[in-house]
């Protein structure tokens, strides 16, 4: 009797269902940013688009280049909302890059597997938010016409957004993954 060998083909890119999922999640993040973000008037608003691209990256596990493209798309969506123009086109790809790197780490212990959504999203939101803040302050000190809001206020908003995003993604990850038929948690 011959042994059967099962070969798993490496995926060539995102499937159409992956692209649709990313689109739906980014649209959800945009709606949250618009409605929940309108409650804040501190110069910087929570960005739920970050939570949604982190969730998308966790579920579809894209290549690094694909994750960066997801970040660029998220940054482009952020341009629809009032705020500082173009900075999200730099900060969101960085956040998506961080998320993709963190989920690709070959750590195989239970605690990491369970906490990957919360840790990855928290750190990705920090990367995005702090890079946004850094570019904003560079632009301010370079003489651009941007408002200089106190650093501590921005930092608190970034930390709170990171915390909220991390909780959202941790809560949604397994139910969304199972609803999409992507199997149990890895």
Secondary structure, 3 states (H helix, E strand, C coil): CCCCCCCCCCCCCCCHHHHHHHHHHHHHHHHHHHHHHCCCCCCCCCCHHHHHHHHHHHHHCCCHHHHHHHHHHHHHHHCCCCCCCCCHHHHHHHHHHHHHHHHHCCCCCHHHHHHHHHHHHHHHHHHHHHHHHHHHHHHHHCCCCCCCCCHHHHHHHHHHHHHHHHHHHHHHHHHHHHHCCCCCCC
